[in-house]
């Protein structure tokens, strides 16, 4: 996977900020995407388009708060293809995997900047910052979790394998 | 082999492929109970994707609890339709443990109705499912897709967590509550001190706390990132649970040689009331530093602090008095059982006479989609668990979190007020 970075330095970017409860009247991804991140950055969607950004980098404890799965759904529908942060709240972490949105714990948060182009090789466990020409090792997910992500989420994974 | 923590013991007891586990292992475990609220709606929709339709069955209808608490009574046609969808599903699947709009908040009602027992492994479609740790159950929240999978399979993957321990000692000063302890921990150790981890709360302070006060700690522990948050496994828990169920159970205690990643020592003998200031739970100040901040709304309720002892301490503070003219006070009992008890004991009347609005049991104002919303620039003191920007209405409003005593004292004075000063 290759893409441009949009970075938010804030720690504790919570699920109420990603998608406030006032918009939880639906699980329609497009509607959620329209309001995604708007309390933190009203120009979020425009910036993504302008910069062609698909990889979101955030501060520690990303996705803390409510268990609402609409948070990763909104980000994914906004065009985010991967989320990188030093740490994630555990429910958000699971939710991302379960909807097929790759997520990476990455301690060298300062090494990534808005507009950097980065390339991620999930099976090898390598993150390559093409803009700074630096390579980093990242944690490889256990195979069955990789399979869930590749199936575009747990429901599809379960349909294929188990149900 | 070294000893095991409570989390390790319960997960080992539920591990489907043996019992030898250690932190960081990823295991598949059998679930004792699956709880869901309004999120059940998404489960119903995912169920329709199962083909052929005749195999659309939950794993065990007796191990599922469905409860309405976030949007009670339905505030719009949209939510009425979601309720309708879920009611039909519940009937069709033969789920008997269904609690409709009157009962209250899941985390209060499930223990009250005897669904929660020591040693259980419970998942719920709500982040604050950690609350049942007060009853010595390993319980955690999930999103809707995990919930769907749990409904179908009755099992789920877990990463075995490391355990940290908070040893809390000393006698709590008057008008200082367990909420003040847990907010203090958030302030001192940040909102991610327990991310992915299991917490064990120990020490003489914990032993002396009521079950309700322990529930507050296990509930708010989610705000520290916790996966599980166990209270003290003692006779108080046994007595409480035995009053609610005849099902057998055994307390799960940690081994003396269990390995803890870290132990934090906290002495609460001189603790003053604590406030989580906007907009993160770990932006904590002692009340002396924020006292005098004018407020527009005071909210007493939620799965953190909407229990009888919380209403009682507020009533004690407000007895025979009127809340400040510029403040609206909203009181939302956490369950119908609590509501009835508060009505019988005169607590409700005291609060109403003081000028509070009492609503039906529900998640209420806490999550900003049912009632008690804030206008831009308004400030609210709340006994709930989140003060995130936009949480209770306008993104330009501010929410301060404190104990029920602090909420009542502040409602009385119209500004954030130390309950010890009254």
Interface residues (C-beta under 8 A of the other chain):
Chain A: X12 X14 X16 X17 X20 X21 X22 X24 X25 X26 X27 X39 X40 X60 X61 X64 X65 X66 X67 X68 X69 X87 X88 X89 X90 X91 X94 X95 X98 X99 X142 X144 X145 X153 X154 X155 X158 X159 X162 X163
Chain B: X26 X39 X42 X45 X46 X49 X50 X51 X55 X76 X78 X79 X125 X126 X127 X140 X141 X142 X143 X144 X145 X146 X148 X149 X152 X153 X157 X190 X191 X192 X195 X196 X223 X225 X227 X280 X282 X367 X368 X369 X386 X388 X389 X390 X391 X395
